[in-house]
Amino acid sequence: MAGLRQRRRGHDPGRITVDVAVMLADGGEAIADLAVRRNEAGPFGSVASDPTAWRLLSLSQVLSLATPPGALEMISAGR
């Protein structure tokens, strides 16, 4: 009998953040828009599921991670 496979610890929060950032940069407006990237068989590899992205965003709210002043303006200026 083969040994049991060890389950990965979980998703890398940085990778999930990249998934959400790329989705937003591509014109996405909701977490469900991650499905567009998930359905692309491209260079990005696996993309976080909607529930996984929600958990990360909920965690950031719980930890009260505030947006740095001027960050949204800098993002808007880059468009």
N, C-alpha and C positions, 0 to 999 in steps of 0.2 A: 504494500500500500504506500502510495506516495505521501510525503509529508504535507502538512497543511500549509497553504500559502499565507504568508503574513499580509494582512491588510495594510494598505498605505494609511498613514496617519490622517490625512485629510488634504484639503486643497490649500495651496499657498495663497495667503491673503494678497500678496503682491501681484500674483498672476491673475487673481480675480479682479483686482483693481485695474489691471491692464486690459482685461476683457471688457470691462464696463467703459473704460476711457476710449478704447478703440470703437466700441459700439456708438458712443456719443459723438465721436469725431466723424463717424460715417453717417451721421444724421439720425441716429436712433433717438427715440424720445421716451422709451419705457424699457423696463427690465426685459419684457417679452421680446424686445428687438434683438436680444442676444441670440435668438433662434436663427437669425439671418447668418450670423458668423458661425454658429454651430453647424449649419447645413452646408457651409462652404468647405469643400475638401481642399484646403489650401495650406499655406505655410504657417498658419497660426497654431496648428495642433488642436488638442482638445480645448473646448471652451466651457466655462462654468455653466452649470444649470441655473435656471431662474431661481429655484429655492436657495441654492448656494449663494448666489449674488445677493439675494434678499437678506440672508443671515449675516453676511458681511456688512451690508448697509445698516441693518438693525443694530449690530454690535457697535458700529461707529456712533450711532445715536445714543446708545447706552453709555458709551464712554465719553460722550459730549465732546467729540472732536469737532471743533468749530472751524469753519472755513477762514483761512487767513484773510485779513482785510485787503481788499483790492484783488483777490485771486480771481473772482468771477469777471471783473472788468478786464483783467489781463487775458483771460481765456477768450472773452468776447472780442477783444482787439485782435487776437490772432486769427480770427475767422476771415 
